[in-house]
Amino acid sequence: IYYSLIIIVFIGATNWSLEKNVSNIKIIYGFIPSCFATLIVILNLYTYSKHLVYFIIITLFFLQIIFDYLLIFKQNKKKIFYFLRIPLSSIIILIFFINLFL
């Protein structure tokens, strides 16, 4: 759980830019994964249902892929999104999906 949260936060942080004029949408979008990760850590520490925590993580990965495409990669058409980001995120989602039903 914690390793996947590190991945979610890292992916959100890679969208930050050190440019002088960064749009507010990219700033908020880069910060949101950290907020959700904090929420999941709190839920996990209070021993909420593992199924709920796994479902939230699966949902976050799906949303992050969708919003990454719409906000960042749709204009740039980078190959890294198609050949690296989608397959790796899909593997993580599949692992959590399997754990959800075991």
C-alpha atoms as a printed R data frame, in Angstrom:
    type eleno elety resid chain resno       x       y       z
1   ATOM     1    CA   ILE     A     1   0.000   0.000   0.000
2   ATOM     2    CA   TYR     A     2   2.674   2.490   0.984
3   ATOM     3    CA   TYR     A     3   4.855   1.737  -2.011
4   ATOM     4    CA   SER     A     4   1.933   2.367  -4.366
5   ATOM     5    CA   LEU     A     5   1.293   5.670  -2.590
6   ATOM     6    CA   ILE     A     6   4.899   6.671  -3.194
7   ATOM     7    CA   ILE     A     7   4.366   5.910  -6.884
8   ATOM     8    CA   ILE     A     8   1.152   7.968  -7.015
9   ATOM     9    CA   VAL     A     9   2.793  10.937  -5.301
10  ATOM    10    CA   PHE     A    10   5.907  10.682  -7.465
11  ATOM    11    CA   ILE     A    11   3.850  10.648 -10.671
12  ATOM    12    CA   GLY     A    12   1.961  13.700  -9.463
13  ATOM    13    CA   ALA     A    13   5.211  15.453  -8.594
14  ATOM    14    CA   THR     A    14   6.716  14.760 -12.018
15  ATOM    15    CA   ASN     A    15   4.011  16.966 -13.480
16  ATOM    16    CA   TRP     A    16   5.333  19.944 -11.575
17  ATOM    17    CA   SER     A    17   7.352  22.287 -13.635
18  ATOM    18    CA   LEU     A    18  10.046  24.702 -12.567
19  ATOM    19    CA   GLU     A    19   8.917  27.245 -15.101
20  ATOM    20    CA   LYS     A    20   8.138  30.763 -13.976
21  ATOM    21    CA   ASN     A    21   4.602  30.735 -15.365
22  ATOM    22    CA   VAL     A    22   2.959  27.486 -14.339
23  ATOM    23    CA   SER     A    23  -0.792  27.163 -14.751
24  ATOM    24    CA   ASN     A    24  -2.847  26.792 -11.586
25  ATOM    25    CA   ILE     A    25  -4.352  23.580 -12.913
26  ATOM    26    CA   LYS     A    26  -0.925  21.897 -13.085
27  ATOM    27    CA   ILE     A    27  -0.077  23.101  -9.568
28  ATOM    28    CA   ILE     A    28  -3.317  21.738  -8.119
29  ATOM    29    CA   TYR     A    29  -3.074  18.553 -10.174
30  ATOM    30    CA   GLY     A    30   0.454  17.930  -8.887
31  ATOM    31    CA   PHE     A    31  -0.647  18.483  -5.281
32  ATOM    32    CA   ILE     A    32  -3.825  16.356  -5.250
33  ATOM    33    CA   PRO     A    33  -2.055  12.936  -5.205
34  ATOM    34    CA   SER     A    34  -0.256  13.947  -2.005
35  ATOM    35    CA   CYS     A    35  -3.576  14.768  -0.352
36  ATOM    36    CA   PHE     A    36  -5.100  11.455  -1.403
37  ATOM    37    CA   ALA     A    37  -2.009   9.562  -0.247
38  ATOM    38    CA   THR     A    38  -2.282  11.199   3.163
39  ATOM    39    CA   LEU     A    39  -5.943  10.205   3.341
40  ATOM    40    CA   ILE     A    40  -5.128   6.589   2.471
41  ATOM    41    CA   VAL     A    41  -2.337   6.466   5.080
42  ATOM    42    CA   ILE     A    42  -4.787   7.714   7.713
43  ATOM    43    CA   LEU     A    43  -7.419   5.178   6.640
44  ATOM    44    CA   ASN     A    44  -4.836   2.405   6.768
45  ATOM    45    CA   LEU     A    45  -3.559   3.462  10.189
46  ATOM    46    CA   TYR     A    46  -7.101   3.433  11.564
47  ATOM    47    CA   THR     A    47  -7.396  -0.106  10.148
48  ATOM    48    CA   TYR     A    48 -10.212   0.551   7.753
49  ATOM    49    CA   SER     A    49 -11.174  -2.276   5.459
50  ATOM    50    CA   LYS     A    50  -8.354  -3.345   3.166
51  ATOM    51    CA   HIS     A    51 -10.932  -3.702   0.401
52  ATOM    52    CA   LEU     A    52 -11.851  -0.031   0.723
53  ATOM    53    CA   VAL     A    53  -8.203   1.033   0.704
54  ATOM    54    CA   TYR     A    54  -7.427  -1.149  -2.335
55  ATOM    55    CA   PHE     A    55 -10.499   0.152  -4.165
56  ATOM    56    CA   ILE     A    56  -9.469   3.768  -3.510
57  ATOM    57    CA   ILE     A    57  -5.925   3.081  -4.760
58  ATOM    58    CA   ILE     A    58  -7.241   1.387  -7.924
59  ATOM    59    CA   THR     A    59  -9.543   4.341  -8.537
60  ATOM    60    CA   LEU     A    60  -6.702   6.820  -7.996
61  ATOM    61    CA   PHE     A    61  -4.466   5.047 -10.513
62  ATOM    62    CA   PHE     A    62  -7.269   5.021 -13.097
63  ATOM    63    CA   LEU     A    63  -8.019   8.700 -12.541
64  ATOM    64    CA   GLN     A    64  -4.353   9.597 -12.681
65  ATOM    65    CA   ILE     A    65  -3.919   7.849 -16.039
66  ATOM    66    CA   ILE     A    66  -6.987   9.577 -17.465
67  ATOM    67    CA   PHE     A    67  -6.059  13.045 -16.212
68  ATOM    68    CA   ASP     A    68  -2.413  12.628 -17.222
69  ATOM    69    CA   TYR     A    69  -3.555  11.936 -20.741
70  ATOM    70    CA   LEU     A    70  -6.062  14.786 -20.839
71  ATOM    71    CA   LEU     A    71  -3.944  17.462 -19.145
72  ATOM    72    CA   ILE     A    72  -0.376  16.612 -20.143
73  ATOM    73    CA   PHE     A    73   0.168  13.951 -22.779
74  ATOM    74    CA   LYS     A    74  -2.678  14.697 -25.175
75  ATOM    75    CA   GLN     A    75  -0.931  17.790 -26.520
76  ATOM    76    CA   ASN     A    76   2.587  16.342 -26.512
77  ATOM    77    CA   LYS     A    77   1.926  12.773 -27.753
78  ATOM    78    CA   LYS     A    78   4.911  11.402 -25.856
79  ATOM    79    CA   LYS     A    79   5.786   7.756 -26.346
80  ATOM    80    CA   ILE     A    80   6.669   7.389 -22.671
81  ATOM    81    CA   PHE     A    81   2.980   7.555 -21.803
82  ATOM    82    CA   TYR     A    82   2.031   4.723 -24.141
83  ATOM    83    CA   PHE     A    83   5.046   2.451 -23.711
84  ATOM    84    CA   LEU     A    84   5.889   2.960 -20.048
85  ATOM    85    CA   ARG     A    85   3.206   4.741 -18.056
86  ATOM    86    CA   ILE     A    86   0.130   2.798 -19.172
87  ATOM    87    CA   PRO     A    87   1.701  -0.708 -18.950
88  ATOM    88    CA   LEU     A    88   3.247  -0.126 -15.528
89  ATOM    89    CA   SER     A    89   0.121   1.462 -14.105
90  ATOM    90    CA   SER     A    90  -1.939  -1.381 -15.547
91  ATOM    91    CA   ILE     A    91   0.265  -3.950 -13.806
92  ATOM    92    CA   ILE     A    92  -0.117  -2.135 -10.483
93  ATOM    93    CA   ILE     A    93  -3.890  -1.906 -10.948
94  ATOM    94    CA   LEU     A    94  -4.041  -5.617 -11.830
95  ATOM    95    CA   ILE     A    95  -2.071  -6.575  -8.706
96  ATOM    96    CA   PHE     A    96  -4.372  -4.532  -6.484
97  ATOM    97    CA   PHE     A    97  -7.417  -5.921  -8.279
98  ATOM    98    CA   ILE     A    98  -6.214  -9.476  -7.613
99  ATOM    99    CA   ASN     A    99  -5.543  -8.629  -3.955
100 ATOM   100    CA   LEU     A   100  -8.993  -7.103  -3.706
101 ATOM   101    CA   PHE     A   101 -10.607 -10.478  -4.315
102 ATOM   102    CA   LEU     A   102  -8.161 -12.700  -2.405
